[in-house]
Amino acid sequence: MSGVQTIQVEAGDDGMRLDRWFKARFPGLGHGRLEKLLRTGQVRVDGGRVKGSTRLEEGQAVRVPPLPDNADAAPQRSSKPRKAASQDGSFLRDLVLYKDDDVIVLNKPAGLAVQGGSRTDKHIDAMLDALAFDAPERPRLVHRLDKDTSGVLVLARSRDAAAKLGRALKRHDTRKIYWALVNGVPRPQRGTINLSLAKAGTEGRERVHAADDDDFDARHAITHYATVAQAGQKLAWVAFMPVTGRTHQIRAHAVAIKTPIVGDGKYGGSEAHPGGEIPRKMHLHARELTIRHPKGHMITVVAPLPEHMRKTWDLLGLNPNDDEDPFAELEA
């Protein structure tokens, strides 16, 4: 049994669930054993009792009690899963948009989760060994996208790179642009949504809702938006630029201005499905990310639209090459 440890949360793990943090560091520790440690208060964050669903923040101290000697060991896998993992790795490598010594950027497909959960077995985090290439370390996630959102996803190729990228994200030394198809046309056609959000629900069923700034669980959330083009008065191509990075922020803010994202039945209900030949999949895509590289310079990566959104753009006569910066005047 190893002794008590106190481990500081790194920038690259900011926002990660505590149970997933344990799984990443102690893959041999079973879920049931971790839950018992949590119930009995042997695992603590900054001295306080916590749950597995607790979101960690950079700089927090996690108390790790004595664990079995095999807690660091990955579970044994049969040859059949190893074959599947090889196939998954080839699939993942085909998603690479950008790679250097410090950073890998993927074009995440819609429908593929970034991390696992109680009802999610296949996810990017489980396949990251396939993206080690020639690096001595396994790549690390530094931010996340919803399962049904496609587009730019950044990975760090070392612990040091993860810390620097995490700091860039936390300090908003980044610029993110999302493309969406929404039901309706925003009025006004461009503006800023300043609406605090609070979480509700359990893992896998988590959602956010509008909240007053002084509510206990409220988190400040700001999103700029601009209408790029219209398809009559029923549908619009809207670019979103989130200033903050709250769970489901763009989806909830789109509903707040009465233009739910097409395919987002969770927040938009029946209005999210206009029917006809438009696919019922989520039409939200992380199109572009500009971020400070661990070496100090800025990099910008652009992800092409996923197939279902390309088909919708063609159907509606929208040209994805009409991509002049809709937020240039905000930074002039």
Secondary structure as the mmCIF struct_conf table of DSSP 4:
data_model
#
loop_
_struct_conf.conf_type_id
_struct_conf.id
_struct_conf.beg_label_comp_id
_struct_conf.beg_label_asym_id
_struct_conf.beg_label_seq_id
_struct_conf.end_label_comp_id
_struct_conf.end_label_asym_id
_struct_conf.end_label_seq_id
STRN STRN1 GLN A 5 GLN A 8
HELX_LH_PP_P HELX_LH_PP_P1 VAL A 9 GLU A 10
HELX_RH_3T_P HELX_RH_3T_P1 ALA A 11 ASP A 13
TURN_TY1_P TURN_TY1_P1 ASP A 14 GLY A 15
STRN STRN2 ARG A 17 ARG A 17
HELX_RH_AL_P HELX_RH_AL_P1 LEU A 18 ARG A 25
TURN_TY1_P TURN_TY1_P2 PRO A 27 GLY A 28
BEND BEND1 LEU A 29 LEU A 29
HELX_RH_AL_P HELX_RH_AL_P2 HIS A 31 ARG A 39
TURN_TY1_P TURN_TY1_P3 THR A 40 GLY A 41
BEND BEND2 VAL A 43 VAL A 43
STRN STRN3 ARG A 44 VAL A 45
TURN_TY1_P TURN_TY1_P4 ASP A 46 GLY A 47
STRN STRN4 GLY A 48 ARG A 49
TURN_TY1_P TURN_TY1_P5 GLY A 52 SER A 53
HELX_LH_PP_P HELX_LH_PP_P2 THR A 54 THR A 54
STRN STRN5 ARG A 55 ARG A 55
HELX_LH_PP_P HELX_LH_PP_P3 LEU A 56 LEU A 56
TURN_TY1_P TURN_TY1_P6 GLU A 58 GLY A 59
STRN STRN6 ALA A 61 VAL A 64
HELX_RH_3T_P HELX_RH_3T_P2 ASP A 69 ASP A 72
BEND BEND3 ALA A 73 ALA A 73
HELX_LH_PP_P HELX_LH_PP_P4 ALA A 74 GLN A 76
HELX_RH_AL_P HELX_RH_AL_P3 SER A 79 ARG A 93
TURN_TY1_P TURN_TY1_P7 ASP A 94 LEU A 95
STRN STRN7 VAL A 96 LYS A 99
BEND BEND4 ASP A 101 ASP A 102
STRN STRN8 VAL A 103 LYS A 108
HELX_LH_PP_P HELX_LH_PP_P5 PRO A 109 PRO A 109
TURN_TY1_P TURN_TY1_P8 ALA A 110 GLY A 111
STRN STRN9 ALA A 113 ALA A 113
BEND BEND5 VAL A 114 GLN A 115
STRN STRN10 GLY A 117 GLY A 117
TURN_TY1_P TURN_TY1_P9 SER A 118 ARG A 119
STRN STRN11 THR A 120 THR A 120
STRN STRN12 HIS A 123 HIS A 123
HELX_RH_3T_P HELX_RH_3T_P3 ILE A 124 LEU A 131
TURN_TY1_P TURN_TY1_P10 PHE A 133 ASP A 134
BEND BEND6 PRO A 136 GLU A 137
STRN STRN13 ARG A 140 LEU A 141
BEND BEND7 HIS A 143 HIS A 143
TURN_TY1_P TURN_TY1_P11 LYS A 147 ASP A 148
STRN STRN14 SER A 150 ALA A 156
BEND BEND8 ARG A 157 SER A 158
HELX_RH_AL_P HELX_RH_AL_P4 ARG A 159 LYS A 170
TURN_TY1_P TURN_TY1_P12 ARG A 171 HIS A 172
STRN STRN15 THR A 174 ASN A 183
BEND BEND9 GLY A 184 GLY A 184
BEND BEND10 ARG A 187 GLN A 189
STRN STRN16 ARG A 190 ASN A 194
STRN STRN17 LEU A 197 ALA A 200
BEND BEND11 GLY A 201 GLY A 201
TURN_TY1_P TURN_TY1_P13 GLU A 203 GLY A 204
BEND BEND12 ARG A 205 ARG A 205
STRN STRN18 ARG A 207 ALA A 210
TURN_TY1_P TURN_TY1_P14 ASP A 213 ASP A 214
BEND BEND13 ASP A 215 ASP A 215
TURN_TY1_P TURN_TY1_P15 PHE A 216 ASP A 217
STRN STRN19 ARG A 219 ARG A 219
STRN STRN20 ILE A 222 ALA A 231
TURN_TY1_P TURN_TY1_P16 GLY A 232 LYS A 234
STRN STRN21 LEU A 235 PRO A 242
BEND BEND14 VAL A 243 THR A 244
TURN_TY1_P TURN_TY1_P17 THR A 247 HIS A 248
HELX_RH_AL_P HELX_RH_AL_P5 GLN A 249 ALA A 256
TURN_TY1_P TURN_TY1_P18 ILE A 257 LYS A 258
HELX_LH_PP_P HELX_LH_PP_P6 PRO A 260 PRO A 260
STRN STRN22 ILE A 261 ILE A 261
TURN_TY1_P TURN_TY1_P19 VAL A 262 GLY A 263
HELX_RH_AL_P HELX_RH_AL_P6 GLY A 265 GLY A 268
HELX_RH_3T_P HELX_RH_3T_P4 GLY A 269 ALA A 272
TURN_TY1_P TURN_TY1_P20 GLY A 276 GLU A 277
BEND BEND15 ILE A 278 ILE A 278
BEND BEND16 ARG A 280 LYS A 281
STRN STRN23 LEU A 284 ARG A 292
TURN_TY1_P TURN_TY1_P21 PRO A 294 LYS A 295
BEND BEND17 GLY A 296 HIS A 297
STRN STRN24 MET A 298 VAL A 302
HELX_LH_PP_P HELX_LH_PP_P7 PRO A 304 PRO A 306
HELX_RH_AL_P HELX_RH_AL_P7 GLU A 307 LEU A 316
TURN_TY1_P TURN_TY1_P22 GLY A 317 GLY A 317
TURN_TY1_P TURN_TY1_P23 PRO A 320 ASN A 321
TURN_TY1_P TURN_TY1_P24 PRO A 326 PHE A 327
HELX_RH_3T_P HELX_RH_3T_P5 ALA A 328 GLU A 331
#
